[in-house]
């Protein structure tokens, strides 16, 4: 009966959340999104007619991912609960610029990915499914072969390369963002892509390396054209100016690299304190961060926890529950849902291995995203660490009178935490494992979880046993028993007559 009741609960949550996704996409705020980040060339090859430059054996060449490859996977992404696609740069790049950062022409699409018609079809098909599309906007880096570099009249548009980050930077020229002509040029580029396509936002690359004054100018300009346009901040090196960027510009959410590192360290090993993540979040100024586990530059999270002997489903359940229920916007890097392995950046950028998926993990993606979509407290609510004990923590989120408790046990043993101060006559209904917690004689609520497990509880009135549901199940069982007895007697009667 417990499993049957859980099926009804999840089915109901899915129907409601799916309806919200499809009907209210234009009204959604960025806090409500679940973002899927796609490195286009390394996602899925859907059109093999463009494979003349493809060499999957060369980690620095094109591997064939394209717009059509994304279109063919939209239904699968929707089933996972994805609501927004964030695409790597789509502008025309120099040879082998599969990552998108060697821009030769800001006004042309990279032909290796498809045509403008292909891209417009991708956006249209995503919108039909209630999904938004964001593209990465590179404002600082161009290829040495970009005509700007060769134009002597634009010598002050570029400057000596000051950064030494990822390997691709070595083959770039840095734009001088202090130059007002460059600033106007980039705003014109933003205007072009907003006018020519129906994209829903920009993921502005390397905001930590941009003058805040120009970032403010750029984002204000974009918002003056499209007030609901999403503006996400990508971090290249440091979060040092993140709060200033959030306070001074139109950037709505920004990556938090320190939070990402703490999440990976915590969930890659058992018995690590979950409260450490909360402490980092609190110290960072209670930002609304992008919450992610994988990116294109690092060892895959699955690789990391597997090296520590941890089970894929277990580790990802713990991480996803934190990502989807705490303040911020979850961002899934392509292949994490499989889950993909990779010991370094090169391996992390392999084409997604769709034929090796874990159905149980993908079912959990669907379940946790449905909960996030259904309960606005998980998107907008206040956030508080209620208590912690031996690598188990309980968090509370409240919004407009609705309260949820998130319990995460990262311990290698069963743990429990007792909650007090909850008004009488209430109960805690769990949605992930169908747990139910009622008050004890002292009015307290004891939340107990097995090792390495999670639960999301909804605080609701205690109405006692659901006699209507119990009657339905009992009636069904009774009819089944009567049917078996009737058929058995009929069979015996037939055998006696013979």
N, C-alpha and C positions, 0 to 999 in steps of 0.2 A: 504494500500500500504506500509505503514511503516513496518508492521509486515512481509509482504512478502519479502521486501528488506532485512530485518534483517535475515530471514531464509536463503536467498542466501549468505549473508555475513558469517554467522556462518558455513554453509555447506562448503563454500570454505576454510575457515580457518581450519576447521576440516580435510578436505581431505589433505591439504598441510602439516599440523602438523603431521597427522597420517603417511603420507609418510615419513616425516623426521624421525619419531620415528622408523619405521620399517627398512628403508634402511640404515640409517647412525648411528646405535647404536654404532658401533665400533669407530666411529669418534667423538662421542659426548664428550664434556668436562663436568666436574661435575657441572659447572654453569648452564648447560642446563637441569639438572635432576629435577624430582619431585619424592621425596622419600616417600615410604610407610613403616612405621616401624611396624614390626610384632613381638609380644610376642607369640611365636609359640604355646605353650600349651594353650593359652587363645584366640586363633583366631578361628579355625574351625575344628571340628572333622570329618575327612573324612574317617577314617578306624577304625571301631568299634571293629575289632578283637584284638586291642591292649588296650582294656579298663579295663583290670583286676586291674590296680592300680588307676583307675579314681574314684574320689569322688567329684562331683560338689558341694556338700554341705560343703566341707571342703576348706576354702579359701587358705589353705597352701598345698593342695594336687594337684595332676595332674587333669586337667579338660578335657583332651582328644584331644586338638589341635595337629595336625600332618602335615607332609609334604603333604599328599594327600589332606588334607583340604585346603591347600593353592593352590594347583594345580587346584582344582575345582572352585576357585574364580579368577583365572588369567584374564579371559575375562572381568569380572566385573571391576577389577582394571585397566585394560587397557582402558576401556570405561571412567573411571574417569580421565584419563590422567596420570596415574602413569607410570613412566619410570624406576624406580629402587626399588627393594625390599631390605629392611634392616632387617635381621632376628636376633632375640635374639640368644644367644650362643647355638650351636648345639652339643657340646661335651658331652660325657657321664658324668652324674651327680650322686651324692648321692641320696638316697631316698628322695622324695618330692622336689628335686631341679628343680622344673618346670621352674624357671627363668633362669637357666643356669649357675649360679655363684658358685655352689658347685661341682667343677670339680674333678672327680675321675680319668679320663683318657683323656689326651689331644688328643690321637690318635684314639679314638673311637667315633662313633655317639651315642647320647642319644637314646636308643632303643625305648623309649616311643614315639618318633617322627617318627620312621620308619627306614628303612635300608639305606645303602649307595646307593643302586640302586634307592630307592625312592627319595633320595635327588638329585642324578644326573638327574633323570627324571624331578624334579622340575626345576632345573637350565636349562635343555634343553627346557622345555616348556616355561619358561620365555623368553629365548633367541629367540625362534620362534616368539614371540610377540614383539620383539625389546626391551625387558626389561632386565635390569642388576640385578645381585644378589650380595648383600654384606652381610657378616656375622659378628656378633659381636665377637671380639677377646679379651678374658679375659687374661690378662698377670700377674695379681697380686694375684688372689684368688684361693685357692683350698680347697677341703673338708678335714676335719681331717682324713677321711678314704682313702685319696689319698696315694698310696704307697710311694711317696716322703717323706711324714711325718714320715712313719715308718722306713725309711732307715737311719740307724745311720751314714752311710758314707755321708749322705747329710744333716746333722744337720744344716750346715751353709747355706742351701738353703732357709730356712724359718726364720721368725723373729716374735717377739711378735706383735700381732694385734694392730695397731696404730689408726685405724679408728673406728668411732661410727656412721656411716651413716645409711642407710636403715637396716631394721630388719634382712635381710638375712646375713649381715656381721657378726652377732654374731656366726654363725656356719661355719666360714671360718678360714683358716690359710693363713697368708700373705707371699707371696714369697719375697725373698730378691733380689731385682732387681739390687743391687750393685754387686752381685756375678757374675763373668764372666761366670761361668758354667751355671748358671740360664739363663743368657742372650743368650748363645749359644743354650741352650735347647729350648727356646721360638722361636728363629729364625728357628730352625729345625722344630718346630711345624708349623710355618707359611709356610715353604717350603712344608711340607706334604700336607696341605690343598690346596695350590695353585697347586700342582702337581696332586693330586688325584681328584680334582673337577675342574670345569670351572668357578668358582666364579670370580666376577669382582672387589672385593675389601674387605677391612676390616674396620669395625667400631671399632676402638681400644678403649676398655673400660677404663674409669677413667684416661685419659691422664694427668689430673691435679695432679695425685698422683704418676706419674712416674718420675724418674730422666730424665731430658731433654736430657742428654748425651746418655742414653740408647735408648730413643725414637728416637733420631737422627740416632743412629746406626741401629736400627731395621727398620726404614722407608727407609733408604738408601739401606739396604740389599734387602728389598722387591722391591723397584723401580729398582734395578739392574737386577732383574729377569723379571719384568713386568713393563715397564715404564708407561703404561696407567692404572695401577692398582689404584683404588680409595682408599684413606686413609682418613677416617673421625675420628674426635676426639670427644669422649664422655666425658662429665664433670660429675664427681661424687659430688663435693662439691663447687669448686670455679673457677672463670675465671681469677684469679690473674695472672697466667703465660700464658694466651692464646696467647697474641701477641708474646711472646718469642717462644712459641711452633710453631706458624705459620712461624716465621722468621727463625727458626733454624732447623726445621725438615721437613719431607716430608708430614706432615699432610696438607691437602688441605682446608678443612673446619672444623669448630669446633662449638660446641654448645655455645650459649651466654645466660646464665641463666638470666642476668639482662635484656636483651632485651625481653626475653620470659615473664618475670614478668611484664614489662611495657606494652607489647602488651595485656596481659590478663587484666591488670588494666584498660587500655584505652577502649578496646572493650567490656568489660563486663558491662559498664555503658554508658548511653548517656551523651552528653555534656562534655566528657573528651577530652582534646586537643590531636589530632593525632600527632602534632609536637613534643610531649614529646618522642615519639618513635624514631623520627629522632635524637633528641638530645642525647639519650642514644647510638644510633648507632654511631654517630659522636664522642662521648666521648670515645668509646671503640676502637678507632683507625681505623675507617672505615674498619673493618674486613669484610670478606666474611662469614657470620655466617650461621649456620643451623637455619632456621626459623620454629618454631613449637609453637603450642598452648597447646597440651596435651602431657603427658608422663605417665609412669606406676607408678609414685610416688605421683601424685597430684590429687586433686579434678578435675573432668572433667570441661573443659571450658564451656560446655553446661550447666552443673549444676550451675556453678558460675553466668553466665549471666541470667539464668532463675530465679534464686533467686532474681535478681534485676528487674524482670518483663520484660525482653527483649525477643523478638521473635527470634527463632532459625535461620530462614532464614536470617533475618536482621543482626544479630550479626556475623554470619559466613560469609556473603557476605563482610562485612567490613573487617574482619580479613583476609580472603583469598585474597582479593584484595591487601592488604598490603603485605602479604606473597609472593604472586606470581609476584609482579611487582617491588619489591625493591631489592637491592643487597643481595645476599645470596641464599641458596638452601632450598626450602620449604620441610618440612618433616611432613607427616600426620601420627599421631599415630592411629593404628587400631581402627575402630569404630567411629572416629570423623565425618566421612562422613554420618553416619546413621541419626542424631547424637546421640551418647550414653550419658547417664547421669551417674553420680557417685559421691558420696559425699566425698570419701576418696580413698586412694591407693588401698584398697581391692576391692571396687566397680569399680574402674577404670580398674581393671584387669579381670573383668568378661568376659566370652566368648562373642564374638561379636554377637549382636542381629540382624541378617540379615533380619528377618521378620518384622522389624519396621522402615524401611528406609523412608526418606523424598525424594521423586522423584524430587521436585523442587530444593532442596539443591544439590543433585547429578548432576542435569543438570547444576547447576552453577559451580560445580567442573570441569565438562567437558568443559564448556565455558571458564573459566579463565585459565585452563591449555592449551587449544588450543591457546589462545592469547599469553601466555608466550612462547610456542613452536614456534609460527610464527614470533614473533618480537624479533630479537636478541638484540635490545636495552634493553629489559626487562631482559636479561640474562647477558649482558656484558657492558651496557651503563653507562656513568657517572650518578651520582645521586645528585640531588639538590632540596632542599626545596624552591619552588618559592615564595609561600605566604601562610599565614594562617589567618583565621578569624573565631572566635566563634566556635571552634571545627571542622572547615573544613580546610583541607590543600590540596594544589596542589603541586605535585612533578614533576620534569622533568627528563627524562632519554634520553640520546643521544648517538648514536653509528654509526660511519661511515656515517654521514650525515642524519641519520634517527632520528626523535625526537617523543617522546610520552609524554603526560601529564597525570598523575594519579590524579584524584580528589576523595577525600574521605571526606564525610560529616558525622561526628559523632554527629552532633548537633540535638537537638529535634525540631528544626525549619529549614525552608529552608534557604540556605545561597548562597552567590555568591562571586566570586573572579574575578577581572579583570586582564588580562594579557596584557602586553605591550612589545614593542621591538621585535615583530615578523615581519619578512620581509613581504612586501605587497604581495597580490595575493594568500594568503594561507587560509586554513580553517582547523578546528578541527573536525575530524570525530570520533564519539564515537562508540565503539564496544560492550559495555555491554548493553546499553539501546538505541542504535541507535540515539544518540543526534548529532546535527550538529551545530557548532558555527562558524559564519563568523564575519569578522571585522566590527566594527561600523564606523561611520563617522570620528572618531579620529584615526582609525587604531588599536583600542584595541579590545580584545576578552573577552567577559563577560561569565564566566562559572557559571551557576546557577544550583544547585542541590536541590531536595526535601530533607526533613529530613531523616537522617539515610540511605543514599544512596551513590552509587559509580559510577564512569565512567572512562574509559580509552580512551583517545583521541589520535588519530594519526594525526600529522601535515602533511598536504598534499596540493598540488595545488588546488585552488578553480576554478573548471571548470564549475561552474554554475549548472543549472539543468541538470540532466541526461535524456536528451530528448529521447535517445534510449530506456532506461528502461521505461520511462513514456509512450512512444508510444506502447511498448510491452504490458503494463498493460491496456492501453486504448483500444488497439486492441482486447485484450482478453475479456474485458468487453463488447465491441461493439458486438463481435461475440455471447456472451452470451445473450445479449438483443435481437439481431436479431433472435437467436434460439428460445427464449421464445415467441416472437411475431409470428414467423412462426408456432410453435406448437399450439399456442392459436387460430390462424386463422383456422388452419387445424381442430382443435377440434370443432370450431363453425360451420364450413362447414359440418362436419360429422353429427352434431346434427341437422342442417337444412335439410339435405337430409333424415334423419330418420323421 
